[in-house]
Amino acid sequence: MSTAPRTHDSDSPNRLTVEQLAAESGMSVRNIRAHQARGLLSPPEVRHRVGYYGPEHLAQLRLIRDLQADGFNLNGIKRLVEDGHATAERLLRFREALSAGPRAEPAETLSISELGRRFRVSAAEAPELLAKAVALGVLTPVSADRYEVPSPSLLAIAEEVAKAGIPVRSTLAALEEIQGELDEVSRSVVQLFLEGVWKPFARADMPAERWPAVEQAVERLRPIASEALMAIFEQRLGSQIRAAFAEITRRLAERGS
């Protein structure tokens, strides 16, 4: 990262004072100056004894903030940003690729009365069930009597289950159990990636020529894991359905004998 002040350029994109940069970045002036002193932030362009900052400085501060959020200390961040292979930016892209879900659905907002009508929930049951749905992330409160639905498709499935006569309380309990199981599955998949792809790459000191292969593995991790999970789920669900109906048939036969 350059440590020399920039020279005057009438067409320069650097138009922010340090106070304006602080407002844009959400960092304090003190922190900005500390990052600059550490060599994490490029020096400003000086014009008439005033330092001016621009988009490059904003991008650097956002990179620092994101890396700190990921648990890196300032010395570690300095080593990353000084890496000639843009390791810091690549790591953040990895995080985004690993954590980004499928295309987000447009959220819906529903009133308590609409939810009660759709799920046939009584006024007495509503507070407890709403609290449970919020805890599971199915609903997000936006006002005293309105809730945002982050995944309308998931709510539609729950509504179909309710129409089949299954109580909402039972559906939420099953969803909680499924979420717990899927957390374990997700951890196993990520650990598989770390052990098989990332750790060997890191032990080799992250050679530049292997970055594309690692990036491709990251991009494919989610779809491969999703496809494998669905294939296994279809098999296991079929097995459980056959076992359940075999038990129903056995009990009916015993009743008739």
N, C-alpha and C positions, 0 to 999 in steps of 0.2 A: 504494500500500500504506500503511495507517495507521501512524503513528509514535507515537501516544499510547497510554500504558498503559491496559489495560482496567480497568474498575471491578469491584467485587465483585458477584458474582451467585451466589446459593446453588444455582441449577440449572445452573451453568456446566459445559460439557463439558471445561474445562481443568483437568485433575487431575494432570498430570505435572510433576515437578520437572525442571530442566534435565538432571540426571543420568539420570532415567528416559527423558526424550526422547532423549538420546544412545543409550541402550540400545535403544530402539524403532526409531530411525532408522538405526542403524549408523554415525552420525557421532560425532566426538569433541565433548566439551563446548567445547573451544577453537574448533573450526570453527563450531559453532552460534553462539557468541558473536560470531565474526567475521562470519558472515552477517547477524546481527542488526545489528551496527554498520554494515554496508554498506547496510542498508535492504532486504535480500533476505528477511528473516524478520520477521514481525509481532512486536511486543513481547509479553511474557507478560502474563497477568492477575495483578496483584499482590494478594496477600491476606496480611495480617500480615507484610509485608515479604518475603514469599517469592513468587517468580515461578512461575506455573503455565502449562503448555502443554497443547494438546489436538489433536484431529484436524486442524484447519486448519493448525497448525504442522507436523505430520507430513507433510501433503500438500505444503506448501511446500518442505520439505526434500527430499522425494522428487522433486519437480519440478526442484530445483536439481541433485540428483545425476544425474537422467536427462539434463538438458541438458549437464552437464559430460561425461557419457559420450559425448554426440554431438559433442563438440569445442568447445562454447561456453566462452569464458572468463567470469570473474565480471562484468566490465563489460558484456559482451554479454547475459548472463543478466539483469542489472539492467534493461537497456533493454527486454528482452522482457517481463519480469514487470510493468513499469510501463506497458506498452502497454494502452490502454483496450479493445482488441479481443481480449484474451485470446490474443495471438499465441503465447505459449509453449505453452499447453495445446493449441492447434490444431496446432502443429508436431509435438508428440509424438503426437497422434492420427494425423497424416499418416504418421509413421514406423511406427506400429503397423499402420496400414492397408496400407502398402506392404510391410511385412515379414511380416505374418501369413499363414501358409499356410492351406490347407484344413483342415477339422476333423482334429485329430490322431487317429491310430489308437491303440488301446490297445497298448502295447509288450508283447512277449513276452520271456521269459528262457529260454535254452536252454543245455544243457551242451555241452562239446566233443564228447562221444560222440554226442549227438543230432544235432549239426550234421554230424559225420562220416558218420553213418548216412543222413541225408537227402540229402547231396550226394555220397555214395560217395567220400569223401576218405580217403586212407590216412594213417596216423600220421606217416609221413615227410613228406608234403606239408602237413599241417595247420598247423604254425607259420608258414610263409611265407604261406599263403593267409589265415590268420586275421589276420595283421599287415596284409595288403593290404586286407582287408574292413574292418578298423578304421580304416585311413587314409582310406578312401572314405566312412566314415560308415554303412556297412551294418550293422556290429556295434559295440557299446560294451562293453568289459570291465567286469564288476561284481565278479568274484572270480577266483581262479586258474584255475578251470575252467568258469566260467559267463559268458555274454554276453547283453546285452540287445539286442533287435532293435527299433530305433525304428520301422521300417516293415515289419510282417509281410507286407503285400501285395507289397512289392518282393522280399522273400525268397522268397515263394511263386512269383513269376515266375521268379526265378533257379533255383528248384528244378525248375520245368517245363522250363527250358532245359537243365538238367543231365540230366533224364530223357530228353531228346531225343538225348543222346549228346555234347553240347558240353561240353568240359572247363571246370571252374570257373575255372581260370587264364585261359582265353580270355574267359569271361564278365566277369570282373573287369577285364580289360584293356579290353574294349569299354565297360564302364561308366565307366571312368576317362576314356576319350576322349569319351564322350557328355557327361559332366559338364563337361569343358573347353569343349566346343562350346556347351553351354547357358549357361555363364557368360558367354560372349561375346554370345549372343542376349539374355540378361537385361540386360546392360549397355546394349545397343542400345535395348531397350524403355524402360528407365528414362531414358536420355538423351533419347529421343523425348519423354517426358513433361516432362522438365526444360526442354527447348528450346521445346516448343510450348505448355506450360501454365504452369509455375512461373515461368520467367524473365520472360515478359511481365507476369505478375501482380506479381512483385517489383519490376520497373522502374516499374510504376504506383503504387508505394508501398503495395501490398496493400490496396486500398480495401475497406471493410467489405462493400459490396454484392456484391462478386465472390467472397467466401469460399465461399458455398454451391456455386457452379459449380466452384470448384477442389476442394472436398471431394468433389463427385460424380465429378469426373474421377479422383481418387485411388481412390475406391471401385470404379470400373469398370476401372481399369488392369489388375489381375490377371486377372479373367475374360476381358476382351477379348484380352489377350496370350495367355492359355492357349488360347482358341478359335482364334485366328489360327495359333498354333504347331501345333496339332493338324491344322488344315486343310492347312497347308503340308506337314507331315510325311506325312500320308496320300497326298498327291499325289506327293511325292518317293519315298516308300517304294514306291508302285505302279510308278513309273518304274524304280527300281532292280531290283525283282523281275522286271519284264518284260525288262530288259536282261540280267539273270543267266540267265534261262531261255532267252533267245535264244542266248546264248553256249553253254549246255549243249546245246541242239538242234543248233547249228552243229557242235560237236565230235563229237556222236554221228553226224551225217550224214557228217562227214569220215572217221570211223572205219569206217563201213559201206561207203564207196566204194572 
